Amino acid sequence: MKSVLKLATLVIVLTMGYSVSAQTTSKRDFNNYRQPDQRGVNVFEAPKDTITTFDELYVRIGGSFALQYQALDNENSGVTPLSEVGSNFNLATANLDLDVALYDGVSMHLRTYLSSRHHHEPYVKGGYFQIDKLDFIKEGFMEDLMKHTTIKIGHMENNYGDAHFRRSDNAQALYNPFVGNLIMDSFTTEVGAEVYYTADNGLFGMVGFTNGKLNQSTTVSNGTTGGAAFLAKVGYDKQINDDFRFRLTGSLYNTGYAPNVYLYSADRAGSRYYSIMQDATATSDNFRSGRFDPGFKNQITAIMINPFVKYGGLEVFGTIEVTSGKALSEADRRDANQYAGEVIYRFGEKENVYLGGRYNTVSAELASGDDVSVDRFQLGAGWFMTKNVLMKAEYVSQSYNDYPTGDLLEEGKFDGVILEAVISF
């Protein structure tokens, strides 16, 4: 009965959303907004457009749906048995997005995971309040400054690095040219604020603060309710001519005392590589399977550099990440480094077909003192059937190196093919 009620509620919400959107979307697009379809590919921060079209409160209801067919094999040294995996469909994932124009230059975004690998029931990922004008204080207030400034406040996806703009966010997998995200998936949602300034010459910067917590609580531990995290990003992004675009950014995420930071384990939606590299005796699913979490929960310093070059249909995106931190129980800090490079070639009249490859490697010191590494190679291809529908395929091969004897990941490896269909609107 609960499932029937949930389905009925979803149908009603989507029907209401269609009636609301049908009256407005034909007139204009949402302002200062990354489009959820093919137009949002290779968009990073939401574009700054001070020419707004606000007439009255406007609600845009959208969403995403993704489904994969997985055919992967996994193996290890055999000392600790692995679960067997076969070929079949994964659980379909779905998102519901609400974007609301509240006032001229003021909007709200809210994303709900309707279904994910980790949670079969709907739950809110997060939401934020975005300010591009201060006309709600007084018309024209600080107008010259706000032409270049954006303020975001909320429990939101924090803007550390550029890789999170190209990752799959549960069902919103249309921006990702591959199926899987990076091995060390730097993604978190924390309560805080970010302030952006974009100059006319392509230079931009961001500073932000958060409370460093994924799960919000007022419980006192060690005499405090928690710590804080500092975020910063500087970059240059310029369309040099019709064919050539260049972008280069550097980002910082830094915490002092923060008892339980989730920078590399905050994605509650789960990994795209289902049920691989799991203990045969385990009674529950490791929903982050295939990823690497260095286990840093306190005093994290993470730096990420991302170059992006697009010339015609050829694009190159890179990730250089250097990070260190520790758990509360550890006396000394440990290091973990990640490098990734991907090359994509898009072709067709609307660049609606692409081929690409990515190499990703992570090296880190475990809490045990062992130095290990993880390597992944991905080949991908995709076809935008329409701007809202993407079909893609990926071959992936991942290996685990130098894990100690008896460890589940000793001589570990998985490889195979995944097909994915994505709808986003």
Summary of the structure (lengths in Angstrom):
residues: 425
radius of gyration: 21.8
end to end distance: 29.3
largest distance: 69.8
contacts: 1367
relative contact order: 0.15
helix: 7%
strand: 48%
